[in-house]
């Protein structure tokens, strides 16, 4: 099995081409301005191919993005190069569990379920510690995650996604294997890429932890942070049993 997202990275932007990155950046910008107006510097943990970062730079933020996947960082860097050199956007490879930039930021972000990829207590604690270590006093940590009450009320099922682009067809099959005693779903991805008569097959397993507000509070407290807002991602209302994706805003 390849490192998560390394083989997947080549087709990531195609698979998520309909994702509303601009709308999500506007939502995050609204959270920042509500809770830390005037914030400018942002560290994004798990930046992927940089789509959120590019949208946030347009809104006046200076972004440093890190990702564990070298392939993802390469694609982000390549995209950035197309818009020319700039000093308010940079990407680097790094593991959010132990990355240290030796500087602090107004805001730390972990978007698109990055925190749910931290499936053990030690991983979550390390990720929270990284966020706290890079925040100025009063700085914000904003992240979304799979929300436990919603996941357990609407259990994940096998899904098939088909796309065409750049001269090839892509079929992605996502098959969930639930581990209820570990609060985890292992999503088994099989990606079939057809180029004429050639077929490339990629298999990856993405372990995803669903999280609950009381345990998040414990992890935040252990790293001297406290959640100040909990809401349904992109909705703004309190999460409930129908909410799969929750957003936390914490302050150091």
BELTA-V333886 format. One line per field, one symbol per residue. phi: phi as a letter, one per 40 degrees, with the letter a starting at -180 (. if undefined). psi: psi as a letter, one per 40 degrees, with the letter a starting at -180 (. if undefined). burial: 1 if it has 16 or more other C-alpha atoms within 10 Angstrom, else 0. Layout:
phi=???
psi=???
burial=???
This chain:
phi=.cddgcccdcbccccbccccccccccccdcccccbadgdbcbbbcgcgcgcccccccccgccbbbbaccccccdcccccccccgcacbaabacacccbcbcfabbcabbabggdcccccbccccccccccdccbbcdgcbbbabaccddccccbccbcbbbbabafgabbbbbbbcbcbccbfabccccbbbbbbgccbbbbbabbcbccbbdccddcccccbgbacbabacdgbgcccaccccbbbbbbbc
psi=hihhedddddeddddfdehgddddddddddddddegheidhhhhhfebeeddddddddeeihhhhiidhdddddddddddddeihieehiiihihedehhefiiidihigifeddeegeidddddddddddddehiheiihhiiihhddddddgiiihihhhihifeihhhhhhhhhhgdeefihhhhhhhhhhgbehhhhhhihhhhhiiidddddddddeffihhehhihhedeihiaeehdhihhhih.
burial=000011111001101000001101110110110011001111111111111111111000111111111111111110010000000011111111101000011111111111111110001111111111111100111111111111100001000000000000011111111100001111111111110000000011111111110001001100101110011110000010001111111111
